[in-house]
Amino acid sequence: MEIAISLAIFLVGLWWCIKYSQGKAKKSNPISPPTLEDIQKKYPKRKSQEQIRAEALRARQADYDRKLAQRMALQGLRKASESKPTPNKREISVNSFRTLIRMLNGDEATARRLVEANIKSNPEKSPTWACDKAIADLERDRRI
């Protein structure tokens, strides 16, 4: 008898669940599957390690160039692209100077000394030429 009552309660509950779920399914709107655009918005394409490193390198170089330009401006040196060349202005290429500093392991004082020495020995030449000459001299001296 208890089994019959338990079975009846179970069947009523099952009937109620089926009826409720069918009515709910009829009333609600079915969810459309996500489109490719939705998926791409939700899950953007991941960057590779090379891309991440390249972006970081570009950011570091831009920061270094900005700081170097500030230091050069404080000491009276100008970038070659900033103004038209005039005989009175001292202008130097940031890229050449950065290369020279890199070759000297970050020693700016030595880089300036080498450039100034080349300017003193060849006053008719430009500071960019003097910087390039210092780079060439270093490369020549490092050959074995």
Phi, psi and omega per residue, in radians:
M1 nan -0.767 3.128
E2 -1.124 -0.602 3.124
I3 -1.165 -0.687 -3.141
A4 -1.138 -0.706 3.126
I5 -1.168 -0.767 3.126
S6 -1.091 -0.709 3.123
L7 -1.159 -0.689 3.124
A8 -1.130 -0.748 3.126
I9 -1.119 -0.719 3.130
F10 -1.102 -0.773 -3.125
L11 -1.161 -0.684 3.092
V12 -1.106 -0.751 3.112
G13 -1.105 -0.724 3.122
L14 -1.134 -0.768 3.110
W15 -1.051 -0.747 -3.131
W16 -1.106 -0.752 3.132
C17 -1.110 -0.754 -3.133
I18 -1.142 -0.792 -3.135
K19 -1.101 -0.754 -3.115
Y20 -1.152 -0.747 -3.114
S21 -1.216 -0.606 3.106
Q22 -1.201 -0.736 3.122
G23 -1.142 -0.663 -3.142
K24 -1.179 -0.702 -3.127
A25 -1.161 -0.606 -3.136
K26 -1.238 -0.626 -3.061
K27 -1.390 -0.643 -3.040
S28 -1.442 2.652 3.087
N29 -1.428 2.363 3.111
P30 -1.192 2.512 -3.134
I31 -1.404 2.237 3.138
S32 -1.358 2.571 3.133
P33 -1.176 2.602 -3.110
P34 -1.179 2.550 3.105
T35 -1.483 2.971 3.131
L36 -1.100 -0.648 3.113
E37 -1.117 -0.715 3.109
D38 -1.077 -0.748 -3.135
I39 -1.142 -0.730 -3.136
Q40 -1.172 -0.573 3.076
K41 -1.203 -0.750 -3.090
K42 -1.256 -0.656 -3.111
Y43 -2.146 1.479 -3.125
P44 -1.152 2.736 -3.114
K45 -1.146 2.316 -3.129
R46 -1.350 2.566 3.103
K47 -1.481 2.531 3.094
S48 -1.332 2.885 3.120
Q49 -1.096 -0.603 3.111
E50 -1.126 -0.732 3.118
Q51 -1.131 -0.720 3.133
I52 -1.108 -0.775 3.132
R53 -1.133 -0.712 -3.136
A54 -1.120 -0.722 3.104
E55 -1.119 -0.725 3.128
A56 -1.132 -0.701 3.124
L57 -1.124 -0.767 3.107
R58 -1.072 -0.695 3.132
A59 -1.145 -0.741 3.127
R60 -1.135 -0.710 3.135
Q61 -1.151 -0.711 3.113
A62 -1.116 -0.719 3.112
D63 -1.129 -0.751 3.126
Y64 -1.108 -0.768 3.120
D65 -1.068 -0.718 3.140
R66 -1.118 -0.793 -3.139
K67 -1.166 -0.674 3.121
L68 -1.138 -0.719 3.112
A69 -1.099 -0.661 3.101
Q70 -1.135 -0.774 3.134
R71 -1.131 -0.693 3.134
M72 -1.155 -0.661 3.127
A73 -1.144 -0.656 3.125
L74 -1.151 -0.551 -3.094
Q75 -1.704 0.144 3.028
G76 1.587 0.001 3.104
L77 -1.530 2.600 -3.120
R78 -2.159 2.674 3.014
K79 -1.272 2.560 -3.101
A80 -1.135 -0.505 -3.070
S81 -1.508 -0.087 -3.063
E82 -1.315 -0.648 -3.070
S83 -2.540 2.966 3.100
K84 -1.245 2.523 -3.123
P85 -1.195 2.309 3.044
T86 -2.287 2.672 -3.077
P87 -1.151 -0.458 -3.082
N88 -1.454 -0.463 -3.068
K89 -1.447 2.502 3.048
R90 -1.730 2.052 -3.123
E91 -2.263 2.551 -3.096
I92 -2.535 2.554 3.134
S93 -1.326 2.259 -3.137
V94 -1.124 -0.698 -3.118
N95 -1.122 -0.730 3.119
S96 -1.133 -0.771 -3.123
F97 -1.150 -0.674 3.104
R98 -1.113 -0.711 3.103
T99 -1.096 -0.736 3.123
L100 -1.096 -0.769 3.120
I101 -1.104 -0.709 3.134
R102 -1.110 -0.682 3.124
M103 -1.167 -0.468 3.138
L104 -1.686 0.279 3.105
N105 1.009 0.701 3.033
G106 1.511 0.134 -3.113
D107 -1.494 1.622 -3.091
E108 -1.213 -0.609 -3.119
A109 -1.078 -0.763 3.115
T110 -1.151 -0.689 3.122
A111 -1.071 -0.794 3.118
R112 -1.113 -0.698 -3.140
R113 -1.096 -0.748 3.128
L114 -1.130 -0.739 3.135
V115 -1.143 -0.782 3.141
E116 -1.102 -0.662 3.114
A117 -1.119 -0.711 3.107
N118 -1.182 -0.620 3.110
I119 -1.186 -0.697 3.133
K120 -1.155 -0.677 -3.121
S121 -1.353 -0.397 3.126
N122 -2.352 1.320 -3.051
P123 -1.166 -0.372 -3.126
E124 -1.359 -0.272 -3.117
K125 -1.517 2.800 -3.112
S126 -1.429 2.772 3.076
P127 -1.076 -0.545 3.087
T128 -1.130 -0.722 3.080
W129 -1.081 -0.726 -3.136
A130 -1.090 -0.684 3.114
C131 -1.167 -0.774 3.109
D132 -1.104 -0.638 3.105
K133 -1.149 -0.704 3.105
A134 -1.097 -0.692 3.097
I135 -1.119 -0.801 3.137
A136 -1.095 -0.701 3.114
D137 -1.103 -0.746 3.112
L138 -1.094 -0.771 3.130
E139 -1.100 -0.701 3.125
R140 -1.128 -0.760 -3.100
D141 -1.228 -0.414 -3.114
R142 -1.500 -0.159 3.089
R143 -1.226 2.484 -3.134
I144 -1.969 nan nan
